[in-house]
Amino acid sequence: MIRFAALPCIVLAACQTTTDPADGGFFAGVSGIATGAYDDRIASAESDVASAQARNDALAAQIRRSETELAQLKLKILQQRDAIGGGDAATAARIDRVLNDAPGGATPDARLAALQKSIADARALSADLAKLSG
């Protein structure tokens, strides 16, 4: 036998068409609360936020490592430039271009991509300078 107080909850649960509080209206809202659908939506949103934060933290760490690597490569290039005496005009211009490169980016992903390109350019230059000195 169903109690009279439980009947409205059963009726409301049967009428629910959405778990989105913006779309459902009063009865769907009551049903969302009663069934735990809203709590599930909140838990899902919190999980999404935590995932995004973890991704942002990992990206920030990659950017810091890339900045450090680029700074070390630039120092090495300075030392190599001093060892070969600057080289010809084209080599000197290439060295200046790599040393003065300041990679940017409007987003963290774009900044990381710019840093990776600068690192690749600096590595290639360092390898070429090693051949000139060697």
N, CA, C and O of each residue as an XYZ file, in Angstrom:
536
protein
N       0.829     -1.173      0.000
C       0.000      0.000      0.000
C       0.885      1.253      0.000
O       1.814      1.353      0.802
N       0.610      2.179     -0.868
C       1.405      3.406     -1.001
C       0.846      4.463     -0.058
O      -0.358      4.716     -0.020
N       1.725      5.055      0.677
C       1.309      6.133      1.577
C       0.922      7.352      0.761
O       1.429      7.564     -0.341
N       0.042      8.131      1.299
C      -0.432      9.327      0.611
C       0.684     10.347      0.409
O       0.700     11.018     -0.623
N       1.620     10.494      1.352
C       2.708     11.472      1.240
C       3.696     11.095      0.150
O       4.306     11.983     -0.446
N       3.876      9.821     -0.131
C       4.805      9.387     -1.169
C       4.221      9.547     -2.557
O       4.968      9.616     -3.533
N       2.916      9.608     -2.670
C       2.250      9.708     -3.960
C       2.683     10.942     -4.761
O       2.956     10.802     -5.953
N       2.759     12.143     -4.169
C       3.185     13.301     -4.967
C       4.601     13.131     -5.532
O       4.859     13.562     -6.656
N       5.503     12.529     -4.799
C       6.871     12.328     -5.289
C       6.875     11.375     -6.471
O       7.608     11.583     -7.438
N       6.071     10.346     -6.397
C       5.996      9.380     -7.494
C       5.402     10.048     -8.721
O       5.890      9.855     -9.834
N       4.366     10.823     -8.526
C       3.738     11.531     -9.650
C       4.712     12.528    -10.252
O       4.827     12.618    -11.475
N       5.413     13.277     -9.413
C       6.372     14.257     -9.915
C       7.521     13.589    -10.646
O       7.962     14.092    -11.680
N       8.006     12.494    -10.149
C       9.095     11.782    -10.814
C       8.655     11.278    -12.168
O       9.450     11.262    -13.107
N       7.438     10.875    -12.286
C       6.931     10.379    -13.564
C       6.800     11.502    -14.572
O       6.869     11.242    -15.773
N       6.615     12.737    -14.140
C       6.438     13.872    -15.046
C       7.750     14.488    -15.499
O       7.760     15.303    -16.422
N       8.840     14.121    -14.877
C      10.114     14.754    -15.186
C      10.523     14.474    -16.625
O      10.500     13.330    -17.078
N      10.902     15.542    -17.343
C      11.359     15.396    -18.718
C      12.795     15.846    -18.894
O      13.416     15.524    -19.906
N      13.340     16.582    -17.938
C      14.702     17.086    -18.045
C      15.312     17.218    -16.656
O      14.601     17.380    -15.664
N      16.633     17.146    -16.600
C      17.316     17.395    -15.327
C      17.958     18.772    -15.308
O      18.653     19.120    -14.354
N      17.734     19.549    -16.342
C      18.284     20.900    -16.417
C      17.336     21.860    -15.708
O      16.202     22.029    -16.155
N      17.761     22.492    -14.624
C      16.870     23.371    -13.884
C      16.398     24.569    -14.706
O      15.354     25.145    -14.401
N      17.128     24.947    -15.719
C      16.728     26.082    -16.549
C      15.574     25.724    -17.477
O      14.844     26.607    -17.925
N      15.405     24.445    -17.767
C      14.380     24.016    -18.717
C      13.154     23.383    -18.071
O      12.103     23.297    -18.705
N      13.268     22.946    -16.846
C      12.262     22.041    -16.312
C      11.028     22.645    -15.690
O       9.974     22.010    -15.727
N      11.092     23.809    -15.132
C       9.941     24.332    -14.424
C       9.881     23.803    -12.998
O      10.778     23.093    -12.542
N       8.823     24.158    -12.313
C       8.686     23.836    -10.898
C       8.661     22.336    -10.631
O       9.419     21.843     -9.796
N       7.798     21.610    -11.332
C       7.651     20.183    -11.051
C       8.918     19.402    -11.390
O       9.304     18.488    -10.660
N       9.559     19.763    -12.491
C      10.825     19.095    -12.824
C      11.885     19.439    -11.783
O      12.727     18.602    -11.457
N      11.849     20.666    -11.260
C      12.793     21.064    -10.217
C      12.607     20.253     -8.952
O      13.580     19.782     -8.362
N      11.384     20.090     -8.542
C      11.109     19.280     -7.355
C      11.535     17.843     -7.606
O      12.123     17.203     -6.733
N      11.244     17.340     -8.784
C      11.634     15.973     -9.126
C      13.157     15.836     -9.165
O      13.702     14.836     -8.699
N      13.847     16.844     -9.722
C      15.313     16.811     -9.771
C      15.929     16.755     -8.400
O      16.922     16.061     -8.179
N      15.343     17.481     -7.483
C      15.828     17.462     -6.100
C      15.533     16.108     -5.467
O      16.395     15.511     -4.821
N      14.310     15.635     -5.659
C      13.883     14.389     -5.013
C      14.656     13.175     -5.533
O      14.962     12.265     -4.763
N      14.969     13.153     -6.813
C      15.642     11.980     -7.397
C      17.156     12.053     -7.304
O      17.838     11.059     -7.553
N      17.690     13.214     -6.950
C      19.144     13.358     -6.878
C      19.772     13.741     -8.206
O      20.997     13.776     -8.324
N      18.946     14.029     -9.211
C      19.482     14.381    -10.529
C      20.312     15.664    -10.458
O      21.337     15.779    -11.130
N      19.872     16.621     -9.650
C      20.637     17.862     -9.529
C      21.983     17.614     -8.867
O      22.992     18.192     -9.271
N      22.003     16.766     -7.865
C      23.274     16.430     -7.221
C      24.217     15.757     -8.212
O      25.424     15.996     -8.190
N      23.661     14.915     -9.078
C      24.481     14.269    -10.106
C      25.052     15.301    -11.075
O      26.215     15.211    -11.469
N      24.236     16.276    -11.457
C      24.710     17.343    -12.359
C      25.821     18.155    -11.697
O      26.806     18.509    -12.345
N      25.663     18.447    -10.417
C      26.678     19.209     -9.685
C      27.976     18.405     -9.612
O      29.059     18.946     -9.838
N      27.866     17.127     -9.299
C      29.058     16.270     -9.208
C      29.762     16.198    -10.559
O      30.991     16.222    -10.622
N      28.991     16.110    -11.632
C      29.580     16.049    -12.966
C      30.299     17.365    -13.301
O      31.404     17.359    -13.843
N      29.658     18.484    -12.971
C      30.279     19.784    -13.235
C      31.554     19.963    -12.410
O      32.549     20.486    -12.912
N      31.528     19.534    -11.160
C      32.720     19.634    -10.318
C      33.847     18.760    -10.858
O      35.017     19.141    -10.806
N      33.498     17.606    -11.367
C      34.492     16.722    -11.974
C      35.109     17.372    -13.205
O      36.320     17.295    -13.415
N      34.271     18.011    -14.019
C      34.776     18.713    -15.202
C      35.730     19.844    -14.813
O      36.758     20.042    -15.461
N      35.394     20.574    -13.770
C      36.252     21.663    -13.290
C      37.588     21.101    -12.800
O      38.646     21.651    -13.105
N      37.537     20.016    -12.048
C      38.770     19.407    -11.537
C      39.654     18.918    -12.683
O      40.876     19.064    -12.631
N      39.048     18.345    -13.706
C      39.818     17.885    -14.868
C      40.465     19.060    -15.596
O      41.630     18.993    -15.988
N      39.703     20.129    -15.770
C      40.241     21.315    -16.434
C      41.381     21.923    -15.626
O      42.382     22.358    -16.194
N      41.235     21.953    -14.311
C      42.293     22.498    -13.451
C      43.551     21.645    -13.543
O      44.659     22.178    -13.602
N      43.390     20.330    -13.554
C      44.550     19.441    -13.673
C      45.249     19.653    -15.012
O      46.478     19.664    -15.077
N      44.474     19.823    -16.073
C      45.059     20.069    -17.396
C      45.807     21.401    -17.397
O      46.916     21.492    -17.924
N      45.201     22.434    -16.810
C      45.860     23.743    -16.752
C      47.149     23.681    -15.947
O      48.149     24.290    -16.325
N      47.130     22.944    -14.833
C      48.334     22.802    -14.015
C      49.440     22.093    -14.793
O      50.602     22.495    -14.735
N      49.073     21.038    -15.520
C      50.059     20.306    -16.323
C      50.613     21.191    -17.440
O      51.810     21.159    -17.724
N      49.755     21.967    -18.062
C      50.188     22.864    -19.134
C      51.118     23.948    -18.590
O      52.119     24.282    -19.224
N      50.796     24.492    -17.431
C      51.658     25.508    -16.817
C      53.027     24.922    -16.482
O      54.045     25.595    -16.645
N      53.060     23.687    -16.021
C      54.343     23.037    -15.728
C      55.150     22.827    -17.005
O      56.367     23.016    -17.007
N      54.482     22.439    -18.089
C      55.177     22.267    -19.367
C      55.745     23.594    -19.854
O      56.858     23.642    -20.379
N      54.992     24.658    -19.683
C      55.457     25.984    -20.105
C      56.690     26.376    -19.295
O      57.664     26.874    -19.861
N      56.664     26.161    -17.987
C      57.837     26.504    -17.156
C      59.068     25.698    -17.569
O      60.167     26.245    -17.656
N      58.886     24.394    -17.824
C      60.023     23.569    -18.269
C      60.561     24.048    -19.616
O      61.772     24.085    -19.832
N      59.656     24.411    -20.512
C      60.077     24.889    -21.831
C      60.808     26.224    -21.727
O      61.800     26.442    -22.422
N      60.331     27.108    -20.874
C      61.014     28.391    -20.675
C      62.419     28.171    -20.130
O      63.365     28.834    -20.556
N      62.556     27.252    -19.202
C      63.869     26.938    -18.641
C      64.787     26.354    -19.698
O      65.952     26.740    -19.795
N      64.271     25.426    -20.491
C      65.083     24.821    -21.548
C      65.521     25.856    -22.564
O      66.671     25.839    -23.003
N      64.624     26.761    -22.947
C      64.976     27.798    -23.914
C      66.045     28.731    -23.347
O      66.967     29.119    -24.066
N      65.935     29.091    -22.084
C      66.943     29.951    -21.466
C      68.313     29.263    -21.445
O      69.335     29.904    -21.690
N      68.330     27.964    -21.154
C      69.589     27.216    -21.149
C      70.192     27.141    -22.557
O      71.405     27.264    -22.727
N      69.348     26.941    -23.545
C      69.836     26.897    -24.933
C      70.395     28.249    -25.358
O      71.421     28.306    -26.036
N      69.743     29.324    -24.973
C      70.241     30.658    -25.323
C      71.593     30.924    -24.669
O      72.474     31.522    -25.287
N      71.760     30.488    -23.438
C      73.055     30.632    -22.778
C      74.127     29.833    -23.518
O      75.237     30.321    -23.727
N      73.796     28.626    -23.905
C      74.733     27.792    -24.656
C      75.101     28.449    -25.988
O      76.263     28.423    -26.394
N      74.117     29.035    -26.663
C      74.367     29.709    -27.938
C      75.291     30.911    -27.732
O      76.181     31.156    -28.545
N      75.084     31.652    -26.657
C      75.986     32.775    -26.345
C      77.423     32.277    -26.172
O      78.364     32.884    -26.682
N      77.578     31.179    -25.458
C      78.908     30.616    -25.242
C      79.511     30.131    -26.562
O      80.699     30.325    -26.817
N      78.689     29.503    -27.390
C      79.180     29.031    -28.685
C      79.550     30.212    -29.582
O      80.558     30.163    -30.287
N      78.743     31.269    -29.559
C      79.040     32.456    -30.357
C      80.377     33.050    -29.949
O      81.180     33.434    -30.799
N      80.613     33.124    -28.645
C      81.881     33.667    -28.159
C      83.050     32.779    -28.571
O      84.139     33.273    -28.866
N      82.821     31.461    -28.589
C      83.891     30.528    -28.950
C      84.280     30.636    -30.424
O      85.450     30.468    -30.767
N      83.303     30.916    -31.302
C      83.635     31.004    -32.747
C      83.896     32.439    -33.186
O      84.269     32.676    -34.334
N      83.706     33.383    -32.297
C      83.975     34.776    -32.644
C      82.863     35.439    -33.429
O      83.114     36.440    -34.100
N      81.674     34.937    -33.377
C      80.540     35.591    -34.026
C      80.162     35.014    -35.370
O      78.987     35.015    -35.734
N      81.131     34.524    -36.110
C      80.825     33.927    -37.411
C      80.577     34.973    -38.476
O      80.805     36.164    -38.264
N      80.104     34.510    -39.633
C      79.829     35.443    -40.742
C      78.544     36.228    -40.467
O      77.882     36.008    -39.452
N      78.200     37.136    -41.368
C      77.048     38.022    -41.160
C      75.735     37.235    -41.066
O      74.882     37.550    -40.237
N      75.576     36.227    -41.904
C      74.339     35.436    -41.879
C      74.215     34.665    -40.565
O      73.133     34.592    -39.983
N      75.316     34.098    -40.105
C      75.307     33.360    -38.840
C      75.047     34.313    -37.682
O      74.282     33.990    -36.774
N      75.674     35.480    -37.705
C      75.467     36.473    -36.646
C      74.012     36.925    -36.614
O      73.447     37.099    -35.535
N      73.402     37.117    -37.772
C      71.999     37.528    -37.828
C      71.095     36.419    -37.288
O      70.126     36.694    -36.581
N      71.410     35.181    -37.619
C      70.623     34.045    -37.119
C      70.740     33.931    -35.599
O      69.757     33.677    -34.904
N      71.955     34.124    -35.104
C      72.170     34.087    -33.648
C      71.347     35.176    -32.971
O      70.668     34.919    -31.977
N      71.407     36.393    -33.511
C      70.634     37.496    -32.928
C      69.135     37.214    -32.954
O      68.423     37.498    -31.990
N      68.665     36.654    -34.065
C      67.237     36.353    -34.186
C      66.798     35.337    -33.119
O      65.755     35.509    -32.489
N      67.591     34.289    -32.922
C      67.238     33.267    -31.932
C      67.350     33.831    -30.516
O      66.485     33.570    -29.679
N      68.390     34.590    -30.242
C      68.578     35.132    -28.895
C      67.515     36.168    -28.531
O      67.129     36.279    -27.368
N      67.044     36.921    -29.517
C      66.067     37.973    -29.246
C      64.621     37.500    -29.376
O      63.692     38.268    -29.126
N      64.428     36.243    -29.765
C      63.079     35.701    -29.895
C      62.411     35.655    -28.531
O      62.968     35.123    -27.571
N      61.222     36.212    -28.458
C      60.436     36.194    -27.218
C      59.083     35.555    -27.537
O      58.121     36.255    -27.852
N      59.014     34.229    -27.453
C      57.774     33.556    -27.830
C      56.609     33.962    -26.936
O      56.732     34.026    -25.713
N      55.487     34.231    -27.573
C      54.286     34.617    -26.838
C      53.153     33.673    -27.175
O      53.367     32.533    -27.587
N      51.974     34.160    -26.996
C      50.782     33.385    -27.307
C      49.607     33.901    -26.513
O      49.739     34.254    -25.341
N      48.455     33.944    -27.157
C      47.256     34.463    -26.504
C      46.681     33.474    -25.491
O      45.982     33.865    -24.556
N      46.978     32.204    -25.685
C      46.481     31.170    -24.770
C      47.674     30.348    -24.286
O      48.740     30.396    -24.899
N      47.515     29.607    -23.213
C      48.622     28.747    -22.770
C      49.039     27.730    -23.839
O      50.225     27.434    -23.977
N      48.087     27.199    -24.586
C      48.430     26.251    -25.659
C      49.270     26.936    -26.742
O      50.247     26.367    -27.229
N      48.884     28.156    -27.113
C      49.629     28.898    -28.120
C      51.020     29.264    -27.609
O      51.992     29.215    -28.364
N      51.119     29.626    -26.341
C      52.437     29.956    -25.751
C      53.345     28.734    -25.765
O      54.523     28.840    -26.108
N      52.808     27.577    -25.395
C      53.606     26.360    -25.400
C      54.066     26.026    -26.820
O      55.217     25.640    -27.021
N      53.190     26.170    -27.791
C      53.559     25.899    -29.181
C      54.665     26.851    -29.642
O      55.602     26.431    -30.321
N      54.559     28.123    -29.276
C      55.585     29.100    -29.651
C      56.917     28.778    -28.965
O      57.978     28.896    -29.578
N      56.859     28.379    -27.718
C      58.082     27.992    -27.000
C      58.728     26.773    -27.648
O      59.948     26.731    -27.807
N      57.931     25.791    -28.018
C      58.474     24.585    -28.648
C      59.131     24.907    -29.988
O      60.155     24.317    -30.334
N      58.547     25.841    -30.746
C      59.156     26.258    -32.011
C      60.487     26.969    -31.751
O      61.476     26.715    -32.439
N      60.506     27.845    -30.772
C      61.744     28.555    -30.432
C      62.819     27.588    -29.961
O      63.991     27.762    -30.294
N      62.447     26.584    -29.201
C      63.399     25.574    -28.734
C      63.961     24.807    -29.921
O      65.164     24.554    -29.985
N      63.104     24.438    -30.855
C      63.575     23.716    -32.047
C      64.552     24.570    -32.843
O      65.577     24.069    -33.305
N      64.245     25.860    -33.009
C      65.149     26.767    -33.725
C      66.478     26.911    -32.985
O      67.542     26.914    -33.604
N      66.414     27.029    -31.676
C      67.635     27.185    -30.877
C      68.487     25.914    -30.919
O      69.713     25.989    -30.998
N      67.842     24.756    -30.866
C      68.597     23.496    -30.964
C      69.304     23.378    -32.307
O      70.467     22.980    -32.371
N      68.596     23.727    -33.380
C      69.195     23.653    -34.718
C      70.378     24.609    -34.824
O      71.423     24.246    -35.365
N      70.222     25.813    -34.315
C      71.326     26.773    -34.346
C      72.499     26.275    -33.517
O      73.646     26.365    -33.956
N      72.235     25.757    -32.336
C      73.305     25.251    -31.478
C      74.063     24.113    -32.165
O      75.288     24.033    -32.069
N      73.341     23.243    -32.852
C      74.001     22.140    -33.583
C      74.887     22.694    -34.698
O      76.004     22.219    -34.904
N      74.384     23.702    -35.417
C      75.178     24.308    -36.497
C      76.414     25.012    -35.934
O      77.492     24.927    -36.522
N      76.271     25.701    -34.808
C      77.408     26.377    -34.189
C      78.437     25.354    -33.696
O      79.641     25.602    -33.758
N      77.967     24.222    -33.214
C      78.880     23.157    -32.769
C      79.717     22.670    -33.955
O      80.908     22.398    -33.800
N      79.109     22.559    -35.127
C      79.855     22.130    -36.325
C      80.899     23.170    -36.715
O      82.004     22.825    -37.132
N      80.539     24.458    -36.575
C      81.473     25.525    -36.942
C      82.675     25.559    -36.002
O      83.789     25.875    -36.420
N      82.445     25.234    -34.745
C      83.549     25.312    -33.775
C      84.391     24.048    -33.759
O      85.491     24.026    -33.206
N      83.869     23.008    -34.365
C      84.488     21.731    -34.181
C      85.366     21.145    -35.120
O      85.863     20.041    -34.895
